[in-house]
Amino acid sequence: MERLKNRVAIITGGASGIGRATAALFAREGARVTICDLNDPKGAETVEAIRAEGGAATYLHADVTSAGDVAAAVEQVLRRDDQIDVLINNAGISLGDSVLDTDEATWDRNFAVVLKGAYLFTRAVLPSMLERRTGAIVNVASVNGLLGLGEDAYSAAKAGLINFTQNVATRYGAQGIRANVICPGTVRTPIWQETLAKTPDIFQRLARWYPLGRVGEPEDVARAALFLASDDAAWITGAVLPVDGGLTAGLRRMAVELQGDEP
């Protein structure tokens, strides 16, 4: 049974990584998917791959930080499909690290892509969802929004995204809108290419901190997004769902080392 049959979904940052995996899975589950991204070659490649499997997908060049781009993209989807059932705010960027090493422009860029982008797309799709009294919004935050893990600007923006999701959920729930947020841990995506070039064993080193013994794959997050977007989660809204291999459940490795035992 296709869990998103006849649903229309917009996925930001859908050209690669988690967004691409989510777009592919949603299409296999019957959704008509629109990918919004700035990477035109990767966007076209993703759409081609989805269509090759028999799925319905379209790519739109859209800057999530531009109100004009966002409004135009949403208008185009509504003109074509007459509805938007699911919004996945996945676009993100991580620049800078500590407060002292992050200039104002870098701070603003993190917030613009991560938080403003989600705000603009949510604001754009809500009127049509409210008119039909149905809609599912899934925002992709990070464990960085829950814990102090560095990347201060990115982490603060992701924390803001969690709170933004909760406010949308409580404000519009009575009108049929559900909003939930996923907090992934380390996921093997193209964003790690530069780090991998310097530290080829980075995923193996990070895996030691995860109770399940590995870092995540984009499909791990995509499956969580599918659940939250589908009717299987019909009575779930405002939820903050870690998809993190157990990382935020507790620091077992730290506890073991504190006790002086071998990990």
C-alpha positions in Angstrom: 0.0 0.0 0.0 1.4 3.4 -1.0 1.3 5.6 2.1 1.4 8.9 0.2 -0.8 8.0 -2.8 -2.2 11.1 -4.5 -0.3 13.4 -2.0 1.7 16.4 -3.2 5.0 17.0 -1.4 7.5 19.8 -1.5 11.0 19.0 -0.3 13.6 21.7 0.1 17.2 20.8 -0.3 16.1 17.7 -2.2 18.9 17.5 -4.7 21.2 15.4 -2.5 21.7 13.7 0.8 18.7 13.4 3.1 16.5 15.5 0.8 17.2 13.2 -2.2 16.6 10.1 -0.2 13.3 11.5 1.1 12.2 12.6 -2.4 12.9 9.1 -3.8 11.1 7.3 -1.0 8.1 9.6 -1.1 7.8 9.1 -4.8 7.9 5.3 -4.3 5.1 5.7 -1.8 2.9 7.5 -4.4 3.6 11.2 -3.8 4.0 13.7 -6.6 7.2 15.3 -5.4 8.7 18.8 -6.1 12.3 19.3 -5.2 13.4 22.9 -4.5 17.1 23.5 -4.5 19.9 25.6 -5.9 22.0 22.8 -7.3 20.4 22.5 -10.8 22.5 19.5 -12.1 22.0 17.5 -8.9 18.3 18.4 -8.9 17.8 17.3 -12.5 19.7 14.1 -11.8 17.5 13.3 -8.8 14.3 13.9 -10.8 15.6 11.7 -13.6 16.4 8.9 -11.1 12.9 9.1 -9.6 11.2 9.1 -13.0 13.3 6.1 -14.1 11.7 4.2 -11.2 8.2 5.3 -12.3 7.8 8.1 -9.8 6.4 11.6 -10.3 9.0 14.3 -9.6 9.7 17.9 -10.7 12.7 20.2 -9.9 12.4 23.9 -9.2 15.3 26.2 -8.8 14.5 28.1 -5.6 16.5 29.9 -3.0 14.9 29.2 0.3 16.1 32.5 1.7 14.2 34.5 -1.0 10.6 35.2 -0.3 10.0 35.8 -4.0 11.5 32.4 -5.0 9.6 30.6 -2.3 6.2 32.2 -3.3 6.9 31.5 -7.0 7.7 27.8 -6.3 4.6 27.3 -4.1 2.4 29.1 -6.6 3.7 26.9 -9.4 3.0 23.7 -7.5 -0.5 24.8 -6.6 -1.2 25.9 -10.2 -0.1 22.4 -11.4 -1.5 20.2 -8.6 -4.1 22.3 -6.9 -2.9 21.2 -3.5 0.1 20.8 -1.2 -0.2 18.0 1.3 3.3 17.7 2.7 6.2 20.2 3.2 9.6 18.9 4.2 11.9 21.8 5.3 15.2 20.1 4.8 17.5 22.7 3.3 20.4 23.6 5.5 23.9 24.8 5.7 26.6 24.7 8.4 29.2 27.4 8.4 31.6 28.5 11.1 32.1 27.0 14.5 32.8 29.0 17.7 31.2 32.3 18.4 34.6 34.0 18.3 35.4 32.5 14.9 32.0 33.3 13.4 31.5 36.7 11.8 28.1 38.4 11.5 27.6 37.4 7.8 28.3 33.7 8.6 25.9 33.8 11.6 23.2 35.4 9.4 23.7 32.9 6.6 23.2 29.9 8.8 20.0 31.4 10.2 18.8 32.5 6.8 19.0 29.0 5.2 18.0 26.9 8.2 15.4 29.0 10.0 14.2 31.7 7.7 13.9 29.2 4.8 11.6 27.0 6.9 9.6 30.1 7.9 9.2 31.3 4.4 8.1 27.9 3.0 5.8 27.3 5.9 4.2 30.7 5.6 3.7 30.1 1.8 2.1 26.7 2.0 -0.1 27.2 5.1 -3.0 29.1 3.4 -3.7 26.3 1.0 -3.3 23.7 3.7 -5.6 25.6 6.1 -8.2 26.0 3.3 -8.3 22.3 2.9 -7.9 21.7 6.7 -5.2 19.2 6.2 -1.4 19.2 5.9 1.8 17.7 7.3 5.0 19.7 7.8 8.2 17.9 8.7 11.2 20.0 9.6 14.7 18.5 9.6 16.7 19.9 12.5 19.7 18.2 14.2 20.9 16.8 17.4 23.0 20.0 17.4 19.7 21.8 18.3 19.4 19.6 21.4 23.0 19.5 22.7 26.1 21.7 22.8 28.1 20.0 20.0 29.8 23.1 18.5 29.0 24.8 15.2 27.4 27.5 17.3 25.4 29.4 14.6 24.1 26.2 12.9 23.2 24.7 16.2 21.3 27.8 17.4 19.4 27.9 14.1 18.4 24.3 14.5 17.3 24.9 18.0 15.2 27.7 16.7 13.7 25.4 14.1 12.6 23.0 16.9 10.7 25.7 18.7 9.3 27.1 15.5 7.9 23.6 14.7 6.3 23.4 18.1 4.6 26.8 17.7 3.2 25.8 14.3 1.9 22.6 15.7 0.1 24.1 18.6 -1.3 27.1 16.7 -2.7 25.3 13.7 -3.4 21.8 15.0 -7.2 22.4 15.5 -7.3 23.3 11.8 -5.9 20.0 10.6 -2.2 20.9 10.3 0.5 18.7 11.8 4.0 19.8 12.3 6.9 17.7 13.6 10.6 17.9 13.6 13.4 15.3 13.1 16.8 15.6 14.8 19.3 13.5 12.9 22.7 12.6 14.3 25.7 12.2 12.0 24.4 11.1 8.6 26.6 10.0 5.7 25.8 12.8 3.2 27.9 14.8 0.6 28.3 17.6 3.2 31.0 15.5 4.8 33.2 15.3 1.6 35.7 17.9 2.7 36.1 16.4 6.1 36.5 12.9 4.6 39.3 14.1 2.4 41.2 15.2 5.5 40.1 12.4 7.9 39.1 9.3 5.9 38.1 7.4 9.1 35.9 10.1 10.5 32.7 7.9 10.4 34.4 5.0 12.1 35.7 7.3 14.8 32.2 8.9 15.3 30.5 5.6 15.3 32.0 4.8 18.7 29.7 7.4 20.3 26.6 5.9 18.8 24.9 3.1 20.8 23.9 1.4 17.5 27.5 1.4 16.4 27.3 3.3 13.2 26.5 6.7 11.7 23.2 7.2 9.9 22.4 6.9 6.2 20.1 9.4 4.4 17.4 6.6 4.1 17.3 6.4 7.9 16.0 9.9 8.1 13.8 9.6 5.0 11.9 6.7 6.6 11.2 8.8 9.7 10.0 11.7 7.5 7.7 9.3 5.6 6.2 8.1 8.9 5.6 11.7 10.1 4.2 12.8 6.8 1.8 9.8 6.5 -1.5 9.0 8.1 0.4 6.5 10.3 1.3 9.6 12.4 -2.3 11.1 12.3 -2.2 11.8 16.1 1.3 13.0 16.3 2.1 16.7 16.2 4.7 18.9 17.8 7.0 15.9 18.3 10.8 16.2 18.4 12.1 12.9 17.0 15.8 12.1 17.3 16.9 9.8 14.5 20.4 9.5 15.9 21.4 5.9 16.6 20.8 6.5 20.3 23.3 9.4 20.7 21.0 11.6 22.7 19.7 8.7 24.9 22.9 9.0 27.0 26.7 9.0 26.9 27.4 5.3 27.6 30.9 5.6 26.2 31.7 8.5 28.6 30.2 6.5 31.5 32.3 3.5 30.7 35.5 5.5 30.5 34.7 7.4 33.7 34.4 4.0 35.4 37.9 3.1 34.1 36.6 0.1 32.1 37.6 -0.6 28.5 35.0 0.7 26.0 
